[in-house]
Amino acid sequence: MKKNLLLLAAIFMAVAAFAQTPTVAGAGLNADGDGNIQVSNWCNNTNWSNNDPGNIMVSAGGNVYTKTYSDVPAGKYEFKIFEYGTWASYADYSAFDGDAPVWTRGDGTNIVFALSETSDVTITYNQATGRITGLTSSNGFGVFVAGDGKGNFCGNKSGAWWTDYNLMKSSGGVYEITFPNVLADTYDFKIGTGKWAGDGKNMKEWGFSAYAGGANSIGRDNGGNMEFQIYAPCVIKIIFDANKDGGTITDVLVGYTVAGDARNDANGSFCNGIYWDPTENLIMVESDIASIMFPRVAPSDTKYEFKFTGGDWNGSGGEYGYDQIVSLPPTGKDFVAGITRASDNNVQFTLSETADVLINFRHSDRKITKVQTLTSYTLAGTATLFGTSSELLSANLRAATADEDFQIFPENDMTYMSAEKVWEKVYKNVPAGTYEYKVAGNRDFEVYEYPVGYGQNNMFVVPAEGYPNGADVTITFDPVNNILTQSLEPSILTGIKNNVIKDVVLSVSNGTINCSAEKFVIYNIMGVDVTALNGNLSGVYIVKYDGKASKILVK
């Protein structure tokens, strides 16, 4: 009996101590601010539970308790701190002393905050003072766009600007949000952390004074607010960089999407394998052009179809198809042969061989300016490297530099590297010098040119020092992302053919290095003189002659 009484007493004391432990209770909120939503990884996936052991705070020493929730997804959340197992509130909004941006709702006691990306969230509570001293997030807190709720902008929330409705997405402190099918009109907005100053704690907001304005941005000032104007339905994308100068609105961009029939492409590339979805394949306007390339689209007996959209099918005029081609019928080198008008004003074309499909759209007058298929890419440039004695393939020369036209020859065709998804061309033993070049599509600059424009060439230099035999130059081109690069490696003479180096001839045969210089010395890579072994060599060697040196490979 005595043992039973002692056990009951121990249990009672443990329960009493447990009950005095602070615990977090809360839930998620939807976009409209309605609560009581269970969210994975927040409050142990409970909805306002005061007796879930997974929400008990952990002692950090003294009277300080903390609770960390890992991998909480982007969204809005609320919470309070209670005595475990009761609804006796330990701390609510009135007891919040942290520096995180928070606000309240309903009866004004719940603490509300937001995340723009998945984060670890830690709450710190001082039981002696009854105050919440900290709320931290591993990736910062949420940022919102508040503005004119009309024309599909800002969620069509009319009346007062909804400061906690349009939550931006973030990565590394750079926040973005897109609004599809925004109708022709003028719009104002600001960016903030959830509420206006005075309506929450630690609130911040950014307007025109925080605007940086990139080359393609359409933002402007309207009494401190950001403002932009558009003339036809399109996608609007807003970018905010919290890392720059205390918070900077870097861009207000216009964009369009490409929707089409992707079912015929065995490679899954056309429209990125997505079937008639106006919310996908978003491209932003740069220098008045929205351009997209679908690489390695497979040939098909069934015609491909597509159109541009403003990001939705809502019938408000934001669809652009065959009737919006810049000239009808479409002819010339900007358009693949055989383009026709399909039902619903879709653009229709055929493909008889694997090709990159390039489509351009001009924003200023909403016109489709290019529908072209590219089956090959050819380098053209400085004649000493890219020239040849073969027949010129195209009479269309590109006046690429002040004193030289770049001509196109078949020896400079690039090869598609399927594993790397790039095109490649390798040049061996390129002598010291400066070289400029660019890429032609389908062996014709008028069909495709990169980089675009007079004098807009890529360039590389083969230095004399460190490259005694010249350089092996590898040029790669990614047409989808417009990345054109080159890499250089010192050339090694292989003995396959004689190599003339400043009037000295080096060659290799049967383990022997032959040198036309009157005197020469052969060293291995360790610097040992192995001239006496000439005739039984195999590997890489340095040949010194007439005060010069050359690296050579003996096979």
Buried (B, 14 or more C-beta within 10 A) or exposed (E): EEEEEEEEEEEEEEEEEBBEBBBBBBBBBEBEBEBEBBBEBBBBEBBBBBBBEEBBBEEEEEEBBBBBBEEBBBBBBBBBBBBBBEEEBBBBBEBBBBEBBBBBBEEEBBBBBBBBBBBBBBBBBBBEEBBBBBBBBBBBBBBBBBBBBBBBBBBEBEEEBBBBBBBBBBEEBBBBBBBBBBBBBEBBBBBBBBBBEEEBBBBBBBBBEBBBBEEBBBBBEBEEBBBBEBEBBBBBBBBBBBEBEEBBBBBBBBBBBBBBBBBBBEEBBBBBEBEBBBBBBBBBBBEEBBBBBBBBBBBBEEBBBBBBBBBBBBEBEBBBBBEBBBEEEBEEBBBBEEBBBBEEEBBBBBBEEBBBBBBBBBBEEBBBBBBBBBBBBBBBBBBEBBBEEEEEBBEBBBEBBEEBEBBBBEBBBBEBEEEEEBBBBEBBBBBBBEBBBBBBBBBBBBBBBBBEEEEEBBEBEBEEEEBBBBBBBBBBBBBBEEEBEBEBEEBBBBBEEEBEBEEBEBBBEEBEBBBBBEEBEBBBEEEEEBBEBBEEBEEEBBBBBBEEEBBBBBE
